[in-house]
């Protein structure tokens, strides 16, 4: 009983303390409680006594007594301050959960069962899918939340030119080596299907990679160029394609200068000066250098003669390679002017660089630089297509998973026909992009192993820019549509969803914009005297005949299902 009286007295004190509200004019008034009018005590007015508070306190106690126990978190016997932690309700929307992207992708598994039905491949992709969920996806999110920064100078004034990245970015590099995300394309363990196997891993990896998929694309492209030129730098090739995380190098591709983006033939101003030992010193300015923290790079420059003259146009451009870091721990004659402030892909450093005497080695024949990077462009455009299809698949998977948890207007989203129609349209776009991507990967693998027919070589030349062009556009549209599946949450940064749209926007720009790729398609038609188109129509006709041979007319949906199965 004594304890109860103590708590009641304490409650009255708290009530009296809390009911006085300060104002900016240094006066105070009473809070209006249960219809009692507030009064302000000014100079000369009588002080408010305990009796004046008795009626408001009694009304307050009566209101507490009328409250049902289940409507209040505190009991009558507890002190109830007027200001306590906000009661925000008991409902919290369950968030979409990323599940194993391999086991959740029926189309991918069906494709592999039909073309690469090996237990080793399925087991590896299934295990890799689990690693994406348990480790890689969180690392990718950390890369987004901790973007790179530039340290231009040391504390004592010496230039440092270091790009400082987060530990998750470094961990991504180690994982890429361990999983053979570049190496798998060169080990050829699965013959002509090795590229399909490699790209399947990258397809699963890319949406969770924190944009480390971009350095891997450039690394793959650099290895491809070195291999196509007869392995002039064997040690570099070995490092670019190893599974040893301690030896693994990533590569940049420093092509773009201020005068030209895709027009490298006329936009390259960098000059290469020949040295007595056969190496070159490069002097120039590179406007876009993605993955600036790479260990190695390819770059274009014009070789100067003894009088300092260079050859204009395509014939004057040569391809060089260089290590980014010197043996002293400082850059190889490279000054980082600034990091680019980009719409998306913020996880990855992109910089403007001054090449001030960068020591480099000539890779191509003199004047054959543009021709030498053709293979690289084919491969990096395929990587771009893989990333686009992967982005569409990820947002579709998340949207589908969320539709089983989000209830609106009395039923789950998955039970609303209009929402199901939206998801179905996204699924169709995603499947179309996937099948086109896999066909290009298959053709690449056949070409690299010498198994491609003339028709398949023409198809690869035509379909590579087409696949990159359409998938880049598709990814932006599908991911944008996908964000709507989450309502307002699709627009909230800390869900991680908006980053998917920002990063997708670059896919129609990197490795050639839509118009540049369109011109490239026309160029391929012109240079082949129309043979690439003839190859395409012949291929379509062959597949059409195989599909309908000896079978009655089928609906479009039935044909699609048969292709998938």
VEXGUMAR-685146 format. One record per residue (C-alpha): residue number from 1; x, y, z; residue in three letters. Coordinates in steps of 0.25 Angstrom, whole numbers. Layout:
# residues N
{NUM; {X; Y; Z}; ALA} ...
This chain:
# residues 565
{1; {0; 0; 0}; UNK} {2; {11; 9; 4}; UNK} {3; {18; 6; -10}; UNK} {4; {5; 10; -17}; UNK} {5; {4; 23; -10}; UNK} {6; {19; 26; -14}; UNK} {7; {16; 23; -29}; UNK} {8; {3; 32; -28}; UNK} {9; {11; 43; -22}; UNK} {10; {22; 42; -32}; UNK} {11; {12; 41; -44}; UNK} {12; {5; 55; -39}; UNK} {13; {19; 61; -39}; UNK} {14; {22; 56; -53}; UNK} {15; {8; 61; -57}; UNK} {16; {11; 75; -52}; UNK} {17; {25; 76; -58}; UNK} {18; {20; 71; -72}; UNK} {19; {8; 80; -73}; UNK} {20; {16; 93; -73}; UNK} {21; {20; 96; -87}; UNK} {22; {31; 106; -89}; UNK} {23; {29; 117; -100}; UNK} {24; {39; 125; -108}; UNK} {25; {35; 138; -101}; UNK} {26; {40; 132; -88}; UNK} {27; {25; 132; -82}; UNK} {28; {18; 119; -80}; UNK} {29; {3; 114; -80}; UNK} {30; {-5; 102; -76}; UNK} {31; {-7; 91; -86}; UNK} {32; {-22; 90; -89}; UNK} {33; {-26; 77; -82}; UNK} {34; {-40; 71; -83}; UNK} {35; {-46; 85; -87}; UNK} {36; {-39; 93; -76}; UNK} {37; {-35; 106; -82}; UNK} {38; {-20; 110; -82}; UNK} {39; {-15; 122; -74}; UNK} {40; {-2; 129; -74}; UNK} {41; {5; 134; -62}; UNK} {42; {11; 148; -64}; UNK} {43; {17; 158; -55}; UNK} {44; {7; 161; -44}; UNK} {45; {-2; 149; -46}; UNK} {46; {-4; 139; -34}; UNK} {47; {5; 126; -35}; UNK} {48; {-3; 114; -39}; UNK} {49; {-4; 104; -27}; UNK} {50; {-6; 89; -26}; UNK} {51; {-21; 91; -24}; UNK} {52; {-22; 97; -38}; UNK} {53; {-16; 84; -44}; UNK} {54; {-25; 74; -36}; UNK} {55; {-36; 75; -46}; UNK} {56; {-28; 73; -59}; UNK} {57; {-20; 61; -52}; UNK} {58; {-33; 55; -48}; UNK} {59; {-38; 55; -62}; UNK} {60; {-25; 50; -67}; UNK} {61; {-26; 38; -57}; UNK} {62; {-40; 35; -61}; UNK} {63; {-36; 34; -76}; UNK} {64; {-26; 24; -72}; UNK} {65; {-36; 16; -64}; UNK} {66; {-45; 16; -76}; UNK} {67; {-34; 11; -86}; UNK} {68; {-35; -4; -89}; UNK} {69; {-22; -12; -85}; UNK} {70; {-20; -17; -99}; UNK} {71; {-20; -2; -104}; UNK} {72; {-9; 2; -95}; UNK} {73; {5; -3; -93}; UNK} {74; {6; 1; -78}; UNK} {75; {-3; -3; -67}; UNK} {76; {-10; 6; -57}; UNK} {77; {0; 3; -46}; UNK} {78; {11; 9; -55}; UNK} {79; {15; 23; -56}; UNK} {80; {11; 28; -70}; UNK} {81; {19; 40; -75}; UNK} {82; {12; 49; -85}; UNK} {83; {24; 48; -94}; UNK} {84; {29; 35; -97}; UNK} {85; {35; 27; -108}; UNK} {86; {26; 28; -121}; UNK} {87; {16; 17; -122}; UNK} {88; {17; 14; -137}; UNK} {89; {8; 2; -138}; UNK} {90; {11; -13; -139}; UNK} {91; {11; -15; -154}; UNK} {92; {24; -16; -162}; UNK} {93; {24; -20; -177}; UNK} {94; {32; -32; -179}; UNK} {95; {44; -29; -189}; UNK} {96; {47; -36; -202}; UNK} {97; {57; -47; -199}; UNK} {98; {68; -51; -209}; UNK} {99; {68; -66; -211}; UNK} {100; {78; -74; -218}; UNK} {101; {78; -68; -232}; UNK} {102; {82; -81; -239}; UNK} {103; {71; -90; -233}; UNK} {104; {61; -78; -235}; UNK} {105; {64; -77; -250}; UNK} {106; {56; -88; -257}; UNK} {107; {60; -83; -271}; UNK} {108; {75; -83; -268}; UNK} {109; {74; -98; -262}; UNK} {110; {65; -102; -274}; UNK} {111; {75; -96; -284}; UNK} {112; {87; -103; -277}; UNK} {113; {80; -117; -277}; UNK} {114; {78; -116; -292}; UNK} {115; {92; -111; -295}; UNK} {116; {102; -113; -284}; UNK} {117; {96; -124; -276}; UNK} {118; {108; -127; -267}; UNK} {119; {106; -130; -252}; UNK} {120; {119; -122; -249}; UNK} {121; {114; -109; -256}; UNK} {122; {100; -110; -248}; UNK} {123; {107; -113; -235}; UNK} {124; {117; -101; -237}; UNK} {125; {106; -91; -241}; UNK} {126; {97; -96; -229}; UNK} {127; {108; -94; -219}; UNK} {128; {112; -81; -225}; UNK} {129; {97; -76; -224}; UNK} {130; {98; -79; -209}; UNK} {131; {110; -71; -208}; UNK} {132; {104; -59; -215}; UNK} {133; {93; -60; -204}; UNK} {134; {101; -62; -192}; UNK} {135; {113; -53; -195}; UNK} {136; {114; -46; -209}; UNK} {137; {101; -38; -209}; UNK} {138; {105; -32; -195}; UNK} {139; {118; -28; -200}; UNK} {140; {112; -22; -213}; UNK} {141; {103; -13; -204}; UNK} {142; {115; -9; -196}; UNK} {143; {122; -4; -208}; UNK} {144; {110; 4; -212}; UNK} {145; {110; 10; -198}; UNK} {146; {125; 13; -197}; UNK} {147; {129; 19; -211}; UNK} {148; {144; 21; -215}; UNK} {149; {151; 34; -211}; UNK} {150; {163; 40; -217}; UNK} {151; {176; 43; -209}; UNK} {152; {184; 52; -218}; UNK} {153; {195; 56; -208}; UNK} {154; {203; 50; -196}; UNK} {155; {203; 57; -183}; UNK} {156; {217; 63; -187}; UNK} {157; {213; 68; -200}; UNK} {158; {218; 57; -209}; UNK} {159; {207; 53; -220}; UNK} {160; {201; 40; -216}; UNK} {161; {190; 38; -227}; UNK} {162; {183; 27; -219}; UNK} {163; {169; 22; -221}; UNK} {164; {164; 18; -207}; UNK} {165; {153; 7; -208}; UNK} {166; {146; 0; -197}; UNK} {167; {150; -14; -192}; UNK} {168; {138; -20; -199}; UNK} {169; {143; -16; -212}; UNK} {170; {156; -23; -209}; UNK} {171; {149; -35; -205}; UNK} {172; {141; -35; -218}; UNK} {173; {154; -36; -225}; UNK} {174; {158; -48; -217}; UNK} {175; {145; -55; -220}; UNK} {176; {146; -52; -235}; UNK} {177; {159; -60; -235}; UNK} {178; {155; -71; -226}; UNK} {179; {142; -74; -235}; UNK} {180; {150; -72; -248}; UNK} {181; {140; -62; -253}; UNK} {182; {151; -58; -264}; UNK} {183; {159; -71; -263}; UNK} {184; {147; -80; -267}; UNK} {185; {147; -74; -281}; UNK} {186; {162; -77; -284}; UNK} {187; {163; -91; -277}; UNK} {188; {154; -97; -287}; UNK} {189; {150; -108; -278}; UNK} {190; {136; -110; -285}; UNK} {191; {142; -107; -299}; UNK} {192; {133; -99; -308}; UNK} {193; {123; -97; -296}; UNK} {194; {133; -91; -287}; UNK} {195; {129; -77; -290}; UNK} {196; {114; -81; -287}; UNK} {197; {119; -86; -274}; UNK} {198; {127; -74; -271}; UNK} {199; {115; -64; -275}; UNK} {200; {105; -72; -266}; UNK} {201; {114; -69; -254}; UNK} {202; {115; -55; -258}; UNK} {203; {100; -54; -260}; UNK} {204; {97; -59; -246}; UNK} {205; {108; -50; -240}; UNK} {206; {106; -37; -247}; UNK} {207; {94; -31; -239}; UNK} {208; {101; -34; -226}; UNK} {209; {115; -30; -230}; UNK} {210; {115; -16; -226}; UNK} {211; {119; -12; -240}; UNK} {212; {132; -21; -239}; UNK} {213; {126; -28; -252}; UNK} {214; {132; -16; -260}; UNK} {215; {146; -18; -256}; UNK} {216; {144; -32; -259}; UNK} {217; {139; -29; -273}; UNK} {218; {151; -20; -276}; UNK} {219; {160; -31; -271}; UNK} {220; {154; -41; -279}; UNK} {221; {155; -32; -291}; UNK} {222; {170; -29; -289}; UNK} {223; {173; -44; -288}; UNK} {224; {165; -46; -301}; UNK} {225; {174; -36; -308}; UNK} {226; {187; -41; -303}; UNK} {227; {183; -55; -307}; UNK} {228; {179; -50; -321}; UNK} {229; {192; -43; -323}; UNK} {230; {200; -55; -320}; UNK} {231; {203; -54; -305}; UNK} {232; {213; -42; -306}; UNK} {233; {212; -40; -291}; UNK} {234; {211; -55; -285}; UNK} {235; {213; -51; -270}; UNK} {236; {202; -40; -271}; UNK} {237; {192; -50; -278}; UNK} {238; {195; -61; -267}; UNK} {239; {192; -51; -256}; UNK} {240; {179; -46; -263}; UNK} {241; {174; -60; -264}; UNK} {242; {179; -67; -251}; UNK} {243; {170; -73; -240}; UNK} {244; {181; -69; -230}; UNK} {245; {175; -57; -222}; UNK} {246; {189; -52; -218}; UNK} {247; {194; -52; -233}; UNK} {248; {181; -47; -240}; UNK} {249; {181; -34; -247}; UNK} {250; {170; -26; -252}; UNK} {251; {171; -17; -265}; UNK} {252; {166; -4; -269}; UNK} {253; {164; 1; -283}; UNK} {254; {168; 15; -285}; UNK} {255; {163; 19; -298}; UNK} {256; {154; 31; -297}; UNK} {257; {160; 45; -298}; UNK} {258; {153; 59; -298}; UNK} {259; {152; 60; -313}; UNK} {260; {145; 46; -315}; UNK} {261; {137; 36; -308}; UNK} {262; {134; 25; -318}; UNK} {263; {142; 32; -329}; UNK} {264; {156; 28; -324}; UNK} {265; {162; 28; -338}; UNK} {266; {160; 43; -338}; UNK} {267; {159; 46; -324}; UNK} {268; {173; 41; -319}; UNK} {269; {183; 52; -316}; UNK} {270; {192; 44; -306}; UNK} {271; {206; 43; -312}; UNK} {272; {216; 31; -310}; UNK} {273; {231; 34; -310}; UNK} {274; {240; 23; -313}; UNK} {275; {251; 20; -303}; UNK} {276; {265; 14; -306}; UNK} {277; {261; 1; -299}; UNK} {278; {249; -1; -309}; UNK} {279; {239; 3; -299}; UNK} {280; {230; 16; -300}; UNK} {281; {227; 28; -291}; UNK} {282; {213; 33; -292}; UNK} {283; {208; 47; -291}; UNK} {284; {193; 50; -292}; UNK} {285; {180; 52; -284}; UNK} {286; {170; 41; -283}; UNK} {287; {156; 46; -280}; UNK} {288; {148; 33; -276}; UNK} {289; {156; 22; -269}; UNK} {290; {147; 13; -262}; UNK} {291; {153; 4; -251}; UNK} {292; {164; 14; -249}; UNK} {293; {170; 5; -237}; UNK} {294; {173; -6; -247}; UNK} {295; {187; -13; -247}; UNK} {296; {189; -12; -262}; UNK} {297; {183; -5; -274}; UNK} {298; {182; -4; -289}; UNK} {299; {182; 9; -296}; UNK} {300; {183; 16; -310}; UNK} {301; {193; 26; -314}; UNK} {302; {200; 32; -326}; UNK} {303; {215; 29; -328}; UNK} {304; {223; 41; -331}; UNK} {305; {235; 41; -340}; UNK} {306; {249; 48; -337}; UNK} {307; {243; 62; -340}; UNK} {308; {231; 60; -332}; UNK} {309; {221; 58; -343}; UNK} {310; {209; 48; -343}; UNK} {311; {200; 41; -353}; UNK} {312; {186; 46; -353}; UNK} {313; {174; 37; -354}; UNK} {314; {172; 22; -351}; UNK} {315; {186; 19; -358}; UNK} {316; {193; 27; -347}; UNK} {317; {187; 20; -335}; UNK} {318; {194; 8; -328}; UNK} {319; {191; 0; -316}; UNK} {320; {199; 0; -303}; UNK} {321; {199; -7; -290}; UNK} {322; {205; -2; -277}; UNK} {323; {206; -6; -262}; UNK} {324; {199; 5; -254}; UNK} {325; {208; 4; -242}; UNK} {326; {223; 5; -241}; UNK} {327; {233; -3; -233}; UNK} {328; {234; 8; -223}; UNK} {329; {219; 8; -219}; UNK} {330; {216; 20; -227}; UNK} {331; {208; 21; -240}; UNK} {332; {215; 19; -253}; UNK} {333; {215; 34; -258}; UNK} {334; {200; 35; -256}; UNK} {335; {193; 47; -249}; UNK} {336; {179; 45; -245}; UNK} {337; {172; 59; -247}; UNK} {338; {159; 55; -241}; UNK} {339; {148; 44; -239}; UNK} {340; {136; 46; -248}; UNK} {341; {123; 49; -241}; UNK} {342; {113; 39; -248}; UNK} {343; {98; 37; -248}; UNK} {344; {101; 22; -244}; UNK} {345; {112; 12; -244}; UNK} {346; {117; 20; -232}; UNK} {347; {123; 7; -226}; UNK} {348; {134; 7; -236}; UNK} {349; {145; 18; -238}; UNK} {350; {145; 26; -251}; UNK} {351; {155; 37; -253}; UNK} {352; {161; 47; -262}; UNK} {353; {176; 44; -263}; UNK} {354; {189; 51; -268}; UNK} {355; {199; 42; -274}; UNK} {356; {212; 49; -271}; UNK} {357; {223; 40; -276}; UNK} {358; {216; 27; -274}; UNK} {359; {225; 15; -278}; UNK} {360; {217; 6; -287}; UNK} {361; {220; -6; -297}; UNK} {362; {215; -6; -311}; UNK} {363; {205; -18; -313}; UNK} {364; {199; -16; -327}; UNK} {365; {207; -13; -340}; UNK} {366; {209; 2; -342}; UNK} {367; {196; 8; -347}; UNK} {368; {188; -4; -344}; UNK} {369; {182; 0; -331}; UNK} {370; {168; 1; -335}; UNK} {371; {167; -12; -342}; UNK} {372; {174; -19; -330}; UNK} {373; {163; -15; -320}; UNK} {374; {152; -21; -329}; UNK} {375; {152; -34; -322}; UNK} {376; {152; -27; -308}; UNK} {377; {140; -19; -312}; UNK} {378; {132; -32; -316}; UNK} {379; {135; -38; -303}; UNK} {380; {132; -25; -294}; UNK} {381; {119; -23; -302}; UNK} {382; {115; -37; -298}; UNK} {383; {118; -35; -284}; UNK} {384; {109; -22; -285}; UNK} {385; {98; -31; -290}; UNK} {386; {100; -41; -279}; UNK} {387; {99; -30; -268}; UNK} {388; {87; -25; -275}; UNK} {389; {80; -38; -275}; UNK} {390; {84; -41; -261}; UNK} {391; {78; -27; -256}; UNK} {392; {65; -31; -262}; UNK} {393; {65; -45; -256}; UNK} {394; {68; -39; -242}; UNK} {395; {57; -29; -242}; UNK} {396; {47; -39; -247}; UNK} {397; {51; -49; -236}; UNK} {398; {50; -39; -225}; UNK} {399; {37; -34; -231}; UNK} {400; {31; -48; -231}; UNK} {401; {36; -51; -217}; UNK} {402; {30; -38; -212}; UNK} {403; {17; -41; -218}; UNK} {404; {15; -53; -209}; UNK} {405; {17; -44; -197}; UNK} {406; {10; -31; -200}; UNK} {407; {-5; -30; -197}; UNK} {408; {-13; -19; -203}; UNK} {409; {-28; -17; -204}; UNK} {410; {-31; -30; -197}; UNK} {411; {-22; -39; -204}; UNK} {412; {-7; -42; -208}; UNK} {413; {-1; -35; -220}; UNK} {414; {1; -49; -227}; UNK} {415; {-15; -50; -226}; UNK} {416; {-17; -37; -234}; UNK} {417; {-18; -40; -249}; UNK} {418; {-13; -27; -253}; UNK} {419; {0; -28; -245}; UNK} {420; {2; -42; -250}; UNK} {421; {1; -37; -264}; UNK} {422; {12; -26; -261}; UNK} {423; {21; -37; -255}; UNK} {424; {18; -46; -268}; UNK} {425; {22; -35; -277}; UNK} {426; {35; -33; -270}; UNK} {427; {37; -48; -270}; UNK} {428; {35; -48; -285}; UNK} {429; {45; -37; -287}; UNK} {430; {55; -44; -278}; UNK} {431; {54; -57; -285}; UNK} {432; {56; -51; -298}; UNK} {433; {68; -44; -294}; UNK} {434; {74; -56; -287}; UNK} {435; {72; -65; -299}; UNK} {436; {79; -55; -309}; UNK} {437; {90; -53; -299}; UNK} {438; {92; -68; -298}; UNK} {439; {92; -70; -313}; UNK} {440; {103; -59; -314}; UNK} {441; {111; -66; -303}; UNK} {442; {110; -79; -311}; UNK} {443; {115; -73; -324}; UNK} {444; {127; -67; -317}; UNK} {445; {131; -80; -311}; UNK} {446; {130; -87; -324}; UNK} {447; {138; -76; -331}; UNK} {448; {149; -77; -320}; UNK} {449; {150; -92; -321}; UNK} {450; {150; -92; -337}; UNK} {451; {137; -99; -337}; UNK} {452; {129; -88; -343}; UNK} {453; {124; -89; -358}; UNK} {454; {124; -77; -367}; UNK} {455; {110; -74; -364}; UNK} {456; {112; -74; -349}; UNK} {457; {124; -65; -350}; UNK} {458; {115; -55; -358}; UNK} {459; {104; -57; -348}; UNK} {460; {113; -53; -336}; UNK} {461; {118; -41; -344}; UNK} {462; {103; -36; -346}; UNK} {463; {97; -41; -333}; UNK} {464; {107; -35; -323}; UNK} {465; {104; -20; -325}; UNK} {466; {89; -24; -327}; UNK} {467; {89; -31; -314}; UNK} {468; {96; -20; -306}; UNK} {469; {87; -9; -313}; UNK} {470; {74; -16; -309}; UNK} {471; {77; -22; -296}; UNK} {472; {83; -8; -291}; UNK} {473; {70; -1; -294}; UNK} {474; {62; -13; -289}; UNK} {475; {69; -13; -275}; UNK} {476; {66; 2; -272}; UNK} {477; {51; 0; -276}; UNK} {478; {49; -14; -268}; UNK} {479; {57; -9; -256}; UNK} {480; {49; 4; -256}; UNK} {481; {36; -4; -257}; UNK} {482; {41; -13; -246}; UNK} {483; {43; -2; -236}; UNK} {484; {28; 1; -237}; UNK} {485; {25; -13; -232}; UNK} {486; {30; -9; -219}; UNK} {487; {22; 4; -218}; UNK} {488; {28; 16; -211}; UNK} {489; {39; 6; -205}; UNK} {490; {44; 5; -219}; UNK} {491; {48; 19; -218}; UNK} {492; {55; 18; -205}; UNK} {493; {70; 18; -205}; UNK} {494; {73; 9; -193}; UNK} {495; {65; -2; -199}; UNK} {496; {76; -3; -210}; UNK} {497; {66; -3; -221}; UNK} {498; {68; 11; -227}; UNK} {499; {83; 7; -229}; UNK} {500; {78; -4; -239}; UNK} {501; {72; 7; -248}; UNK} {502; {83; 16; -247}; UNK} {503; {93; 6; -250}; UNK} {504; {85; 0; -262}; UNK} {505; {85; 14; -269}; UNK} {506; {99; 12; -272}; UNK} {507; {97; -1; -280}; UNK} {508; {92; 7; -292}; UNK} {509; {104; 16; -292}; UNK} {510; {116; 8; -289}; UNK} {511; {123; 1; -300}; UNK} {512; {115; 9; -311}; UNK} {513; {102; 17; -310}; UNK} {514; {90; 12; -317}; UNK} {515; {93; 21; -330}; UNK} {516; {108; 16; -330}; UNK} {517; {103; 2; -329}; UNK} {518; {93; 4; -340}; UNK} {519; {104; 9; -349}; UNK} {520; {113; -2; -346}; UNK} {521; {102; -12; -350}; UNK} {522; {101; -4; -364}; UNK} {523; {116; -5; -365}; UNK} {524; {116; -20; -363}; UNK} {525; {105; -22; -374}; UNK} {526; {113; -13; -383}; UNK} {527; {127; -19; -381}; UNK} {528; {121; -33; -382}; UNK} {529; {113; -29; -395}; UNK} {530; {100; -34; -388}; UNK} {531; {105; -47; -383}; UNK} {532; {102; -45; -369}; UNK} {533; {88; -42; -372}; UNK} {534; {87; -54; -381}; UNK} {535; {93; -63; -369}; UNK} {536; {83; -57; -360}; UNK} {537; {71; -60; -369}; UNK} {538; {76; -74; -372}; UNK} {539; {78; -77; -357}; UNK} {540; {64; -72; -354}; UNK} {541; {58; -81; -365}; UNK} {542; {65; -93; -360}; UNK} {543; {60; -92; -346}; UNK} {544; {46; -89; -351}; UNK} {545; {46; -102; -360}; UNK} {546; {52; -110; -348}; UNK} {547; {41; -105; -339}; UNK} {548; {30; -108; -348}; UNK} {549; {35; -121; -355}; UNK} {550; {24; -131; -355}; UNK} {551; {16; -123; -344}; UNK} {552; {2; -117; -345}; UNK} {553; {1; -102; -344}; UNK} {554; {4; -97; -330}; UNK} {555; {0; -84; -323}; UNK} {556; {11; -74; -320}; UNK} {557; {11; -78; -305}; UNK} {558; {12; -93; -308}; UNK} {559; {24; -90; -317}; UNK} {560; {31; -82; -306}; UNK} {561; {29; -93; -296}; UNK} {562; {35; -103; -305}; UNK} {563; {47; -95; -307}; UNK} {564; {49; -93; -292}; UNK} {565; {47; -108; -289}; UNK} 
